[in-house]
Amino acid sequence: MISGLHFLAVLDNDFFNANIIKTAEKLDGTADIIWFRFKNYDNIHSILSDIRKTVKKSVLVLSSDYILAEKYGFDGVHLNKNTIQDYNIIKSKTNLITGYSSHSAEEISNTDFDYYTLSPIFNTPKPYNVNPLGIIDYDKSKKVFALGGINLQNLDLLKDKFYGFAGIRIINDIIKANF
């Protein structure tokens, strides 16, 4: 745990590109969960195999594709509003844990996943306008990771408000700080 919070590292394939395996290796054991996020399937199979061989201590989840998650021995799958329809199949036919990308307290209240990301909490650089949620009330019986604009300076604001934090850009800061 970092700063009294659980850590979900978001390894976005587009962001980390050629450094994704090396980054996963550095985060293994520091991050509670490593979420491998990708947007296209080009050349993804060798990366999935390599990342599974690399991550031994942290829980490893894959974006959306539960078939590939099972094929490559991932521990779970992370869904969003476009892939939520697969939830019942995943829960009835696999042993995968499930995460969900939520953007409101209502989404968290109305669904039953093993964990959630809630975003954006703070302003985050995007090519489009972002309206941060800030720290909002939600069902505290659920494991919710704050996502969006999280950095080492604002981690203390999340204590006692969230189960943990998640991020992409904060990963480099965590590695540099040798947590």
C-alpha positions, -999 to 999 in steps of 0.1 A, spaced: 0 0 0 11 35 -8 1 63 16 -25 41 33 -43 35 0 -44 5 -24 -28 11 -58 -42 1 -92 -17 7 -119 -32 14 -153 -7 2 -180 -21 18 -211 -5 2 -241 -6 34 -261 10 54 -233 38 30 -222 42 13 -257 77 -4 -258 82 1 -221 51 -17 -209 68 -50 -199 96 -32 -181 71 -10 -163 50 -40 -153 81 -56 -139 89 -25 -118 53 -23 -105 49 -60 -97 42 -62 -59 40 -25 -55 6 -22 -72 -22 -43 -58 -37 -46 -93 -21 -40 -126 -47 -33 -153 -34 -38 -188 -54 -15 -210 -53 -15 -248 -75 -1 -276 -65 -23 -305 -55 -60 -309 -26 -55 -333 4 -76 -320 -12 -79 -286 -8 -117 -281 29 -117 -275 26 -87 -251 -2 -105 -232 20 -136 -229 50 -116 -218 31 -94 -193 16 -125 -177 51 -141 -173 64 -108 -158 36 -101 -133 38 -126 -105 28 -107 -73 2 -82 -83 -33 -91 -95 -33 -88 -133 -65 -77 -152 -71 -71 -188 -94 -46 -205 -127 -59 -217 -117 -92 -233 -125 -120 -209 -116 -147 -235 -81 -134 -239 -78 -128 -201 -85 -165 -196 -63 -176 -225 -33 -158 -211 -39 -166 -174 -49 -131 -163 -67 -128 -129 -95 -106 -141 -111 -84 -166 -119 -47 -164 -152 -37 -181 -168 -4 -191 -202 8 -203 -195 -7 -238 -186 -42 -224 -208 -45 -193 -231 -69 -212 -204 -96 -207 -206 -94 -169 -231 -123 -164 -211 -146 -188 -179 -138 -170 -193 -144 -135 -211 -176 -146 -184 -192 -168 -151 -180 -154 -133 -174 -121 -121 -140 -132 -125 -110 -109 -143 -80 -125 -136 -43 -124 -157 -15 -138 -149 20 -151 -175 41 -134 -181 78 -138 -208 84 -111 -219 72 -77 -251 59 -93 -231 35 -116 -214 21 -85 -246 17 -65 -264 0 -94 -238 -26 -102 -220 -54 -84 -183 -56 -94 -153 -68 -74 -138 -33 -77 -144 0 -95 -125 29 -109 -143 63 -105 -131 91 -128 -122 117 -133 -116 128 -98 -93 157 -106 -85 176 -138 -64 154 -162 -49 163 -195 -71 150 -223 -76 162 -259 -112 170 -249 -129 189 -221 -128 171 -187 -153 179 -159 -137 165 -127 -161 149 -102 -140 158 -72 -143 137 -41 -180 126 -41 -200 103 -18 -206 67 -30 -213 33 -15 -183 29 8 -189 -9 11 -175 -12 -24 -138 -11 -34 -135 21 -54 -102 34 -68 -100 71 -75 -88 78 -111 -80 109 -131 -55 136 -123 -41 116 -93 -5 126 -84 18 123 -54 7 158 -42 -30 150 -40 -28 114 -26 -35 126 9 -68 141 -2 -80 106 -11 -73 89 23 -104 77 41 -124 87 10 -115 59 -14 -103 23 -11 -74 32 -33 -61 52 -63 -54 44 -99 -35 61 -126 -13 61 -156 8 92 -153 15 87 -116 32 54 -123 65 71 -134 65 92 -102 60 61 -81 88 42 -98 111 72 -94 102 75 -57 111 38 -52 79 29 -33 
